[in-house]
Amino acid sequence: MAFEGFSQTSSTPKTHQAMKLNAGIVTEKLAETKHFYTSVLNFGITFENEFYLLMHTPNQESEISFLLPNHPSQQPLFHKPFTGQGMYLTLEVEDVDAIYDTIQKAGVKIHIELRDEPWGDRHFAILDPNGIGIDIVKYAPAAP
């Protein structure tokens, strides 16, 4: 069975349907998460209530949500908390060096030091309160 709008033999859309991705993490650490993303990464709050937090990047181009586990308003599919492994986020930035300096001066632990990759990307990585690796990167320009 194919997702409506996509063919069964490829992931090429048959029609141009609008689609926006919002990753969600189920966590008991809503307060710590809110503090980290607002104070370290300068995210804004799009919406929040006692069990749900929707945040956006500083330019408001992307969002991420956080949900308390086992909340009675949610279906069982969304009850189990994230266990802290097997997930990462990438934040593409224009000036990775400036962000590295700011985060380092704030005392946030750097888990992968600022480095240049052989393919040209420059990046470093930190962890959020949920154990999610955050790769902060300036992508290399595409080869002509």
C-alpha positions in Angstrom: 0.0 0.0 0.0 1.5 3.4 -1.0 1.1 6.6 0.9 -1.4 8.7 -1.0 0.4 11.0 -3.4 3.4 8.6 -3.8 3.9 5.8 -6.2 4.6 2.3 -5.0 7.7 1.9 -7.0 9.5 5.1 -6.0 9.4 7.9 -3.4 8.8 10.4 -6.1 5.5 12.3 -5.4 2.8 11.9 -8.0 1.5 15.3 -7.1 3.0 18.2 -5.2 1.3 17.9 -1.8 2.5 20.2 0.9 4.3 18.4 3.7 6.2 19.7 6.7 8.2 17.6 9.1 8.1 18.2 12.8 10.1 15.7 14.8 8.7 14.9 18.2 10.5 13.5 21.3 8.6 11.9 24.2 10.4 13.0 27.4 9.9 13.6 31.1 12.4 16.5 30.9 10.2 19.2 29.5 11.5 22.0 31.8 15.2 21.1 31.2 14.6 20.7 27.5 12.8 24.1 27.3 15.7 25.8 29.1 18.4 24.2 27.0 16.8 24.9 23.6 15.9 28.5 24.5 19.1 29.5 26.4 21.8 27.5 24.5 20.3 27.4 20.9 18.1 30.5 21.0 14.9 28.6 20.0 11.6 30.2 20.5 8.4 28.7 21.9 5.6 28.2 19.3 3.2 26.6 21.7 3.3 25.0 25.2 1.0 23.6 27.8 1.5 21.3 30.8 2.3 18.2 28.7 3.5 19.5 25.3 6.2 21.9 24.0 6.5 23.0 20.4 9.7 25.0 19.7 11.1 26.7 16.6 14.5 27.6 15.3 15.5 31.3 15.6 14.6 31.9 12.0 11.3 30.0 12.5 12.0 27.7 9.5 11.9 24.5 11.5 10.1 23.1 14.6 10.6 20.3 17.1 8.1 19.1 19.7 8.5 17.5 23.1 5.7 15.5 24.8 5.4 14.1 28.3 5.2 10.3 28.4 2.0 8.4 29.4 -0.2 11.5 29.2 -3.9 10.5 29.3 -4.7 12.9 26.4 -2.4 10.9 24.1 -2.9 7.5 22.4 -0.6 4.7 23.6 1.6 5.0 20.5 2.9 8.3 22.0 3.3 7.1 25.6 6.8 5.5 25.7 9.6 7.9 26.5 12.7 8.3 24.3 15.6 6.3 25.9 18.4 8.5 24.9 20.0 6.6 22.0 19.8 6.3 18.3 18.8 9.8 17.4 20.5 13.1 16.4 19.5 16.5 15.1 21.5 18.6 12.6 21.4 22.4 12.8 22.7 24.0 9.7 24.2 27.4 10.4 26.0 30.2 8.6 28.8 30.9 11.1 29.6 27.7 13.0 32.7 29.2 14.6 30.7 32.0 16.2 28.1 29.6 17.6 30.9 27.3 18.8 32.5 30.2 20.7 29.1 31.2 22.2 28.2 27.7 23.3 31.7 27.0 24.7 31.7 30.3 26.7 28.3 29.3 28.1 29.9 26.2 29.6 28.0 23.7 27.5 30.0 20.5 27.2 31.2 20.0 23.6 31.1 16.3 22.7 32.7 16.6 19.3 35.2 19.5 19.1 35.0 21.9 16.2 36.5 20.2 13.1 36.8 20.3 9.4 35.7 17.1 7.5 37.5 15.9 4.4 34.4 16.6 2.3 34.5 20.3 3.5 31.8 20.5 6.2 32.8 22.3 9.5 31.0 21.2 12.6 30.8 20.3 16.3 28.3 18.4 18.5 26.6 18.8 21.8 24.0 16.8 23.7 20.6 18.0 24.8 19.1 17.0 28.2 17.4 14.0 26.6 20.7 12.5 25.3 20.1 13.6 21.7 23.2 14.5 19.8 23.0 17.9 18.1 25.4 18.4 15.2 25.9 22.1 14.5 27.3 22.4 11.0 28.3 24.8 8.2 28.0 22.7 5.1 30.6 23.0 2.4 29.5 24.6 -0.8 28.4 22.1 -3.4 31.1 21.2 -6.0 30.5 22.7 -9.4 
